[in-house]
Amino acid sequence: MDRLMRRRGPETVAVGVLVVVNILWGLSFPLTKTLSLQIDQHFGIGPEGASSLLRVSGALWLILLRFSVALLVFSLCFHRVIRRASAAEWKAGLQIGTLFFIGLVLQVTALATIPASRSGFLTSLVAVFTPLMTAILLRMRLRLPIVLGVSVALVGVSVLTGLVEWGDSGVRIAEDAWQAWTWGDTLTTLGAVFFAGQIMLVDHYGKRLNGAALTPGMFASTALLAAISFAFVHPLAPEAATSAGWLALASQPRFWGLILMLSIFSSVLAFSLMNSFQHYISASQAGIVYTLEPVCASTAAMLLPGWLSLAAGVNYEPEQLSLSMLAGGALIVAANLISLWPAAP
């Protein structure tokens, strides 16, 4: 890798690595959706029949297993990084992990009720929220690209979620607009706010500390917070109040196969690469590359469900490319690019 960086330049290599990170993150959406379907099947409930407490419990259980395994794998493969990590790097990783945990709980809880492609595009609003939050927190004047980006993002979300529709009479508010926007959309969008905070912290600490050494603290805090939260929440879920059902689910080879894929590829490899290479480019440049995530998520959601259904023993229909997804998703990606337009020197 060092030889490649000398030949191609650190910025070029960093962009290429972050493209791979987006592909790995994109895979996590249909994988997590499949795991949610396994939870429903295991507890004998339909997609619309689960209580909110079961949805949250399921999200916490998946996050706990995913990042416990990720921390173990990281410890085995990168033990020198953990041994050399300073107290400041552990502290920074814990802060990053806390924001990441909150965002992930919201996203995974919602993913059980909305399509993976829709979740991917709504999550990508992080590229709009990051410069907006930076300007607000630093009490900076909002630049025109940020204002335009937010405006285009609102239109894109409205089209993607079916709040607006078009026909012979032109563009209008959908008659079922109140039903078109769901709690899953709200939770996913709110999760993107916390992911934006995570990206800001990675950018802040990555330029001051060893980026790779931030990963173990991030994984540890995510797993620990998931364990504590699960211990409090799951006894309240009417469908699965005892731990026996969750342990039985975790003993299934099909379930663990997906957990291992999420832990190794979408967690250890993806976040290690992100934390190690993002600081070679600016936060704005990184944000532009991250706009590929929803495209990767949508592509994976259209190509992988058939294979995942066979591997996991669930019924996961491949998602179809619709006009609303294509138009709304394109507007959201455009909004991300507009928001990340660099400031004039």
C-alpha positions as a Markdown table, in Angstrom:
| # | Residue | x | y | z |
|---|---|---|---|---|
| 1 | Met | 0.0 | 0.0 | 0.0 |
| 2 | Asp | 2.9 | 2.4 | 0.8 |
| 3 | Arg | 4.4 | 1.7 | -2.6 |
| 4 | Leu | 1.1 | 2.3 | -4.3 |
| 5 | Met | 0.6 | 5.6 | -2.4 |
| 6 | Arg | 4.1 | 6.8 | -3.6 |
| 7 | Arg | 3.3 | 5.9 | -7.2 |
| 8 | Arg | -0.3 | 7.2 | -7.4 |
| 9 | Gly | -0.3 | 9.8 | -4.6 |
| 10 | Pro | -2.0 | 9.6 | -1.2 |
| 11 | Glu | -5.1 | 11.5 | -2.4 |
| 12 | Thr | -5.8 | 9.2 | -5.4 |
| 13 | Val | -5.3 | 6.1 | -3.3 |
| 14 | Ala | -7.5 | 7.5 | -0.6 |
| 15 | Val | -10.4 | 8.1 | -3.0 |
| 16 | Gly | -10.1 | 4.6 | -4.4 |
| 17 | Val | -10.1 | 3.1 | -1.0 |
| 18 | Leu | -13.2 | 5.1 | 0.0 |
| 19 | Val | -15.0 | 3.9 | -3.1 |
| 20 | Val | -14.4 | 0.3 | -1.8 |
| 21 | Val | -15.7 | 1.4 | 1.6 |
| 22 | Asn | -18.9 | 2.6 | 0.0 |
| 23 | Ile | -19.4 | -0.7 | -1.7 |
| 24 | Leu | -18.9 | -2.5 | 1.6 |
| 25 | Trp | -21.4 | -0.2 | 3.3 |
| 26 | Gly | -23.8 | -0.7 | 0.5 |
| 27 | Leu | -23.8 | -4.4 | 1.1 |
| 28 | Ser | -24.7 | -3.9 | 4.7 |
| 29 | Phe | -28.2 | -2.6 | 3.8 |
| 30 | Pro | -29.6 | -5.8 | 2.2 |
| 31 | Leu | -27.7 | -7.9 | 4.7 |
| 32 | Thr | -29.3 | -6.1 | 7.7 |
| 33 | Lys | -32.7 | -6.2 | 6.0 |
| 34 | Thr | -32.3 | -10.0 | 5.7 |
| 35 | Leu | -31.4 | -10.3 | 9.3 |
| 36 | Ser | -34.5 | -8.3 | 10.3 |
| 37 | Leu | -36.6 | -10.8 | 8.2 |
| 38 | Gln | -34.9 | -13.6 | 10.1 |
| 39 | Ile | -35.9 | -12.0 | 13.4 |
| 40 | Asp | -39.5 | -11.7 | 12.3 |
| 41 | Gln | -39.5 | -15.3 | 11.1 |
| 42 | His | -37.9 | -16.6 | 14.3 |
| 43 | Phe | -40.5 | -15.0 | 16.5 |
| 44 | Gly | -43.4 | -15.8 | 14.2 |
| 45 | Ile | -44.6 | -12.3 | 13.3 |
| 46 | Gly | -45.3 | -10.5 | 10.1 |
| 47 | Pro | -43.6 | -7.3 | 8.8 |
| 48 | Glu | -46.4 | -5.2 | 10.1 |
| 49 | Gly | -47.1 | -7.1 | 13.3 |
| 50 | Ala | -44.0 | -6.4 | 15.4 |
| 51 | Ser | -44.1 | -4.0 | 18.3 |
| 52 | Ser | -41.8 | -1.0 | 18.4 |
| 53 | Leu | -40.0 | -2.5 | 21.4 |
| 54 | Leu | -39.2 | -5.7 | 19.3 |
| 55 | Arg | -37.9 | -3.6 | 16.5 |
| 56 | Val | -35.6 | -1.7 | 18.8 |
| 57 | Ser | -34.6 | -4.9 | 20.6 |
| 58 | Gly | -33.8 | -6.5 | 17.2 |
| 59 | Ala | -31.7 | -3.6 | 16.2 |
| 60 | Leu | -29.7 | -3.6 | 19.5 |
| 61 | Trp | -29.2 | -7.4 | 19.2 |
| 62 | Leu | -27.8 | -7.1 | 15.7 |
| 63 | Ile | -25.5 | -4.2 | 16.6 |
| 64 | Leu | -24.3 | -6.0 | 19.7 |
| 65 | Leu | -23.4 | -9.2 | 17.8 |
| 66 | Arg | -22.0 | -7.3 | 14.8 |
| 67 | Phe | -19.6 | -5.1 | 16.7 |
| 68 | Ser | -18.6 | -7.6 | 19.4 |
| 69 | Val | -17.4 | -9.8 | 16.6 |
| 70 | Ala | -15.9 | -6.9 | 14.8 |
| 71 | Leu | -13.9 | -5.9 | 17.9 |
| 72 | Leu | -12.7 | -9.5 | 18.3 |
| 73 | Val | -11.7 | -9.8 | 14.7 |
| 74 | Phe | -10.0 | -6.4 | 14.8 |
| 75 | Ser | -8.1 | -7.4 | 18.0 |
| 76 | Leu | -6.8 | -10.6 | 16.3 |
| 77 | Cys | -5.8 | -9.0 | 13.0 |
| 78 | Phe | -4.6 | -5.6 | 14.3 |
| 79 | His | -3.5 | -6.3 | 17.8 |
| 80 | Arg | -0.5 | -3.9 | 17.4 |
| 81 | Val | -2.8 | -1.0 | 16.7 |
| 82 | Ile | -4.7 | -1.7 | 19.9 |
| 83 | Arg | -1.5 | -2.2 | 22.0 |
| 84 | Arg | -0.1 | 1.2 | 20.7 |
| 85 | Ala | -3.4 | 3.2 | 20.9 |
| 86 | Ser | -3.1 | 6.1 | 23.3 |
| 87 | Ala | -5.6 | 7.2 | 25.9 |
| 88 | Ala | -6.5 | 10.1 | 23.7 |
| 89 | Glu | -7.2 | 7.8 | 20.7 |
| 90 | Trp | -9.4 | 5.5 | 22.9 |
| 91 | Lys | -11.3 | 8.5 | 24.2 |
| 92 | Ala | -11.8 | 9.9 | 20.6 |
| 93 | Gly | -12.9 | 6.5 | 19.4 |
| 94 | Leu | -15.5 | 6.3 | 22.3 |
| 95 | Gln | -16.9 | 9.6 | 21.3 |
| 96 | Ile | -17.2 | 8.6 | 17.6 |
| 97 | Gly | -18.7 | 5.3 | 18.6 |
| 98 | Thr | -21.4 | 6.9 | 20.8 |
| 99 | Leu | -22.7 | 9.1 | 17.9 |
| 100 | Phe | -22.4 | 6.2 | 15.5 |
| 101 | Phe | -24.3 | 3.9 | 17.9 |
| 102 | Ile | -27.3 | 6.3 | 18.1 |
| 103 | Gly | -27.4 | 6.7 | 14.4 |
| 104 | Leu | -27.2 | 3.0 | 13.8 |
| 105 | Val | -29.9 | 2.1 | 16.2 |
| 106 | Leu | -32.3 | 4.5 | 14.4 |
| 107 | Gln | -31.2 | 3.2 | 11.0 |
| 108 | Val | -31.5 | -0.5 | 11.7 |
| 109 | Thr | -34.8 | -0.1 | 13.6 |
| 110 | Ala | -36.2 | 1.7 | 10.6 |
| 111 | Leu | -34.7 | -0.7 | 8.1 |
| 112 | Ala | -37.1 | -3.5 | 9.3 |
| 113 | Thr | -40.0 | -1.4 | 7.9 |
| 114 | Ile | -38.7 | 0.4 | 4.7 |
| 115 | Pro | -36.8 | -0.8 | 1.6 |
| 116 | Ala | -33.0 | -1.0 | 1.8 |
| 117 | Ser | -32.6 | 1.3 | -1.2 |
| 118 | Arg | -34.8 | 3.9 | 0.4 |
| 119 | Ser | -32.8 | 3.6 | 3.6 |
| 120 | Gly | -29.6 | 4.1 | 1.7 |
| 121 | Phe | -30.7 | 7.3 | 0.0 |
| 122 | Leu | -32.1 | 8.8 | 3.2 |
| 123 | Thr | -28.9 | 7.9 | 5.1 |
| 124 | Ser | -26.9 | 9.7 | 2.4 |
| 125 | Leu | -28.4 | 13.0 | 3.6 |
| 126 | Val | -25.4 | 12.9 | 5.9 |
| 127 | Ala | -23.6 | 14.8 | 3.1 |
| 128 | Val | -26.1 | 17.6 | 3.4 |
| 129 | Phe | -26.3 | 17.6 | 7.2 |
| 130 | Thr | -22.5 | 17.7 | 7.7 |
| 131 | Pro | -21.8 | 21.1 | 6.2 |
| 132 | Leu | -25.1 | 22.4 | 7.6 |
| 133 | Met | -24.3 | 21.3 | 11.1 |
| 134 | Thr | -20.7 | 22.6 | 10.8 |
| 135 | Ala | -22.0 | 26.0 | 9.9 |
| 136 | Ile | -24.5 | 26.1 | 12.7 |
| 137 | Leu | -22.1 | 24.8 | 15.4 |
| 138 | Leu | -19.3 | 27.2 | 14.4 |
| 139 | Arg | -21.8 | 30.0 | 14.0 |
| 140 | Met | -20.8 | 30.6 | 10.4 |
| 141 | Arg | -22.9 | 32.2 | 7.7 |
| 142 | Leu | -24.7 | 29.6 | 5.6 |
| 143 | Arg | -23.2 | 29.5 | 2.2 |
| 144 | Leu | -25.4 | 29.5 | -0.9 |
| 145 | Pro | -24.4 | 25.9 | -1.9 |
| 146 | Ile | -25.6 | 24.6 | 1.5 |
| 147 | Val | -28.9 | 26.4 | 1.2 |
| 148 | Leu | -29.4 | 25.1 | -2.3 |
| 149 | Gly | -28.4 | 21.6 | -1.3 |
| 150 | Val | -30.9 | 21.5 | 1.6 |
| 151 | Ser | -33.6 | 22.8 | -0.8 |
| 152 | Val | -32.9 | 20.2 | -3.4 |
| 153 | Ala | -32.6 | 17.5 | -0.8 |
| 154 | Leu | -36.1 | 18.3 | 0.5 |
| 155 | Val | -37.5 | 17.9 | -3.0 |
| 156 | Gly | -35.6 | 14.7 | -3.5 |
| 157 | Val | -36.9 | 13.2 | -0.3 |
| 158 | Ser | -40.4 | 14.2 | -1.2 |
| 159 | Val | -40.2 | 12.4 | -4.5 |
| 160 | Leu | -38.4 | 9.4 | -3.1 |
| 161 | Thr | -40.9 | 8.8 | -0.3 |
| 162 | Gly | -44.0 | 9.6 | -2.5 |
| 163 | Leu | -45.0 | 12.8 | -0.8 |
| 164 | Val | -45.3 | 14.4 | -4.2 |
| 165 | Glu | -46.3 | 12.8 | -7.5 |
| 166 | Trp | -46.6 | 13.9 | -11.1 |
| 167 | Gly | -49.0 | 13.2 | -13.9 |
| 168 | Asp | -50.9 | 14.9 | -16.7 |
| 169 | Ser | -51.8 | 17.8 | -14.4 |
| 170 | Gly | -48.2 | 18.3 | -13.3 |
| 171 | Val | -46.5 | 18.0 | -9.9 |
| 172 | Arg | -48.8 | 17.9 | -6.9 |
| 173 | Ile | -49.0 | 16.7 | -3.3 |
| 174 | Ala | -49.9 | 13.0 | -3.2 |
| 175 | Glu | -53.4 | 12.2 | -2.0 |
| 176 | Asp | -51.9 | 9.6 | 0.4 |
| 177 | Ala | -49.0 | 11.9 | 1.5 |
| 178 | Trp | -49.7 | 11.3 | 5.2 |
| 179 | Gln | -49.3 | 7.6 | 4.6 |
| 180 | Ala | -46.4 | 7.9 | 2.2 |
| 181 | Trp | -44.1 | 9.3 | 4.9 |
| 182 | Thr | -43.5 | 6.6 | 7.6 |
| 183 | Trp | -41.8 | 6.4 | 11.0 |
| 184 | Gly | -39.1 | 4.5 | 9.3 |
| 185 | Asp | -38.3 | 7.5 | 7.1 |
| 186 | Thr | -38.3 | 9.8 | 10.2 |
| 187 | Leu | -35.9 | 7.5 | 12.1 |
| 188 | Thr | -33.6 | 7.0 | 9.2 |
| 189 | Thr | -33.3 | 10.8 | 8.5 |
| 190 | Leu | -32.7 | 11.4 | 12.2 |
| 191 | Gly | -30.0 | 8.7 | 12.2 |
| 192 | Ala | -28.3 | 10.6 | 9.3 |
| 193 | Val | -27.9 | 13.6 | 11.6 |
| 194 | Phe | -26.0 | 11.5 | 14.1 |
| 195 | Phe | -23.9 | 10.0 | 11.3 |
| 196 | Ala | -23.0 | 13.5 | 10.2 |
| 197 | Gly | -21.7 | 14.2 | 13.8 |
| 198 | Gln | -19.7 | 11.0 | 13.5 |
| 199 | Ile | -18.1 | 12.1 | 10.2 |
| 200 | Met | -17.2 | 15.5 | 11.8 |
| 201 | Leu | -15.5 | 13.8 | 14.7 |
| 202 | Val | -13.6 | 11.4 | 12.4 |
| 203 | Asp | -12.4 | 14.4 | 10.4 |
| 204 | His | -11.5 | 16.3 | 13.6 |
| 205 | Tyr | -9.6 | 13.5 | 15.3 |
| 206 | Gly | -8.2 | 11.8 | 12.2 |
| 207 | Lys | -6.0 | 14.8 | 11.4 |
| 208 | Arg | -4.6 | 15.0 | 15.0 |
| 209 | Leu | -4.3 | 11.3 | 16.0 |
| 210 | Asn | -3.6 | 7.9 | 14.4 |
| 211 | Gly | -6.8 | 7.3 | 12.4 |
| 212 | Ala | -6.5 | 3.5 | 12.6 |
| 213 | Ala | -6.3 | 3.7 | 16.4 |
| 214 | Leu | -9.7 | 5.3 | 16.6 |
| 215 | Thr | -11.4 | 2.1 | 15.3 |
| 216 | Pro | -11.2 | -0.2 | 18.5 |
| 217 | Gly | -12.6 | 2.5 | 20.7 |
| 218 | Met | -15.4 | 3.0 | 18.2 |
| 219 | Phe | -16.2 | -0.7 | 18.0 |
| 220 | Ala | -16.0 | -1.1 | 21.8 |
| 221 | Ser | -18.3 | 1.7 | 22.7 |
| 222 | Thr | -20.8 | 0.7 | 20.0 |
| 223 | Ala | -20.9 | -2.9 | 21.3 |
| 224 | Leu | -21.0 | -1.8 | 25.0 |
| 225 | Leu | -23.9 | 0.7 | 24.5 |
| 226 | Ala | -25.8 | -1.9 | 22.5 |
| 227 | Ala | -25.4 | -4.5 | 25.3 |
| 228 | Ile | -26.5 | -2.1 | 28.0 |
| 229 | Ser | -29.5 | -0.9 | 26.0 |
| 230 | Phe | -30.5 | -4.4 | 25.0 |
| 231 | Ala | -30.5 | -5.5 | 28.6 |
| 232 | Phe | -33.0 | -2.8 | 29.5 |
| 233 | Val | -35.2 | -2.9 | 26.3 |
| 234 | His | -35.7 | -6.6 | 25.4 |
| 235 | Pro | -37.5 | -7.6 | 28.6 |
| 236 | Leu | -40.2 | -5.1 | 27.7 |
| 237 | Ala | -40.9 | -6.5 | 24.2 |
| 238 | Pro | -44.1 | -8.5 | 24.4 |
| 239 | Glu | -43.1 | -11.0 | 21.6 |
| 240 | Ala | -39.6 | -11.8 | 23.0 |
| 241 | Ala | -39.3 | -10.8 | 26.7 |
| 242 | Thr | -36.8 | -13.5 | 27.6 |
| 243 | Ser | -33.2 | -14.0 | 26.5 |
| 244 | Ala | -33.8 | -17.6 | 25.5 |
| 245 | Gly | -35.4 | -16.7 | 22.1 |
| 246 | Trp | -32.6 | -14.3 | 21.2 |
| 247 | Leu | -29.9 | -16.8 | 22.1 |
| 248 | Ala | -31.7 | -19.5 | 20.1 |
| 249 | Leu | -31.7 | -17.1 | 17.1 |
| 250 | Ala | -28.0 | -16.5 | 17.5 |
| 251 | Ser | -27.3 | -20.2 | 17.5 |
| 252 | Gln | -28.5 | -20.6 | 14.0 |
| 253 | Pro | -25.7 | -21.0 | 11.4 |
| 254 | Arg | -27.6 | -19.1 | 8.8 |
| 255 | Phe | -28.0 | -16.1 | 11.1 |
| 256 | Trp | -24.3 | -16.2 | 12.1 |
| 257 | Gly | -23.2 | -16.3 | 8.5 |
| 258 | Leu | -24.8 | -12.9 | 7.8 |
| 259 | Ile | -23.5 | -11.5 | 11.1 |
| 260 | Leu | -19.9 | -12.5 | 10.1 |
| 261 | Met | -20.3 | -10.9 | 6.7 |
| 262 | Leu | -21.4 | -7.7 | 8.3 |
| 263 | Ser | -18.8 | -7.8 | 11.0 |
| 264 | Ile | -15.8 | -8.6 | 8.8 |
| 265 | Phe | -16.5 | -6.7 | 5.5 |
| 266 | Ser | -18.9 | -3.9 | 6.4 |
| 267 | Ser | -17.4 | -3.2 | 9.8 |
| 268 | Val | -13.8 | -4.2 | 10.4 |
| 269 | Leu | -12.6 | -3.7 | 6.9 |
| 270 | Ala | -14.8 | -0.8 | 5.9 |
| 271 | Phe | -14.2 | 1.3 | 9.1 |
| 272 | Ser | -10.6 | 0.5 | 9.4 |
| 273 | Leu | -10.1 | 1.7 | 5.8 |
| 274 | Met | -12.2 | 4.8 | 6.4 |
| 275 | Asn | -10.4 | 5.8 | 9.6 |
| 276 | Ser | -7.0 | 5.2 | 8.1 |
| 277 | Phe | -7.5 | 6.9 | 4.7 |
| 278 | Gln | -10.2 | 9.6 | 5.0 |
| 279 | His | -7.8 | 12.2 | 6.5 |
| 280 | Tyr | -5.7 | 12.2 | 3.3 |
| 281 | Ile | -8.4 | 14.2 | 1.6 |
| 282 | Ser | -10.7 | 17.0 | 2.8 |
| 283 | Ala | -14.0 | 16.4 | 4.5 |
| 284 | Ser | -15.7 | 17.8 | 1.5 |
| 285 | Gln | -13.9 | 15.5 | -0.9 |
| 286 | Ala | -14.7 | 12.5 | 1.3 |
| 287 | Gly | -18.4 | 13.6 | 1.5 |
| 288 | Ile | -18.5 | 13.6 | -2.3 |
| 289 | Val | -17.2 | 10.0 | -2.4 |
| 290 | Tyr | -19.7 | 9.0 | 0.2 |
| 291 | Thr | -22.5 | 9.9 | -2.1 |
| 292 | Leu | -21.8 | 6.6 | -3.8 |
| 293 | Glu | -23.2 | 4.7 | -0.8 |
| 294 | Pro | -26.9 | 4.9 | -1.7 |
| 295 | Val | -26.1 | 3.9 | -5.3 |
| 296 | Cys | -24.2 | 0.8 | -4.0 |
| 297 | Ala | -27.0 | 0.1 | -1.5 |
| 298 | Ser | -29.7 | 0.3 | -4.2 |
| 299 | Thr | -27.7 | -1.9 | -6.6 |
| 300 | Ala | -27.1 | -4.5 | -3.9 |
| 301 | Ala | -30.8 | -4.4 | -2.9 |
| 302 | Met | -31.8 | -5.2 | -6.5 |
| 303 | Leu | -29.1 | -7.9 | -7.1 |
| 304 | Leu | -28.6 | -9.8 | -3.8 |
| 305 | Pro | -32.1 | -10.6 | -2.3 |
| 306 | Gly | -32.5 | -13.8 | -4.3 |
| 307 | Trp | -29.2 | -15.2 | -3.1 |
| 308 | Leu | -29.8 | -13.9 | 0.5 |
| 309 | Ser | -33.2 | -15.5 | 0.6 |
| 310 | Leu | -31.7 | -18.9 | -0.2 |
| 311 | Ala | -28.8 | -18.5 | 2.2 |
| 312 | Ala | -30.9 | -17.2 | 5.1 |
| 313 | Gly | -34.1 | -19.2 | 4.5 |
| 314 | Val | -36.4 | -16.1 | 4.3 |
| 315 | Asn | -38.6 | -14.5 | 1.6 |
| 316 | Tyr | -36.8 | -11.3 | 0.5 |
| 317 | Glu | -38.0 | -10.1 | -2.8 |
| 318 | Pro | -35.5 | -8.1 | -5.0 |
| 319 | Glu | -36.2 | -4.4 | -5.0 |
| 320 | Gln | -37.3 | -2.9 | -8.3 |
| 321 | Leu | -36.0 | 0.3 | -9.9 |
| 322 | Ser | -39.0 | 2.7 | -9.8 |
| 323 | Leu | -39.3 | 6.2 | -11.3 |
| 324 | Ser | -39.7 | 7.7 | -7.9 |
| 325 | Met | -36.6 | 6.0 | -6.6 |
| 326 | Leu | -34.6 | 7.0 | -9.6 |
| 327 | Ala | -35.7 | 10.6 | -9.7 |
| 328 | Gly | -35.7 | 11.1 | -5.9 |
| 329 | Gly | -32.4 | 9.4 | -5.5 |
| 330 | Ala | -30.8 | 11.4 | -8.2 |
| 331 | Leu | -32.0 | 14.6 | -6.6 |
| 332 | Ile | -30.6 | 13.6 | -3.2 |
| 333 | Val | -27.2 | 12.7 | -4.7 |
| 334 | Ala | -27.3 | 16.1 | -6.5 |
| 335 | Ala | -28.1 | 17.8 | -3.2 |
| 336 | Asn | -25.2 | 16.1 | -1.6 |
| 337 | Leu | -22.8 | 17.3 | -4.3 |
| 338 | Ile | -24.2 | 20.8 | -4.2 |
| 339 | Ser | -23.9 | 21.0 | -0.4 |
| 340 | Leu | -20.3 | 19.9 | -0.6 |
| 341 | Trp | -19.3 | 22.5 | -3.2 |
| 342 | Pro | -16.0 | 24.0 | -1.9 |
| 343 | Ala | -16.0 | 27.5 | -0.6 |
| 344 | Ala | -14.4 | 30.3 | -2.7 |
| 345 | Pro | -10.8 | 30.9 | -1.7 |
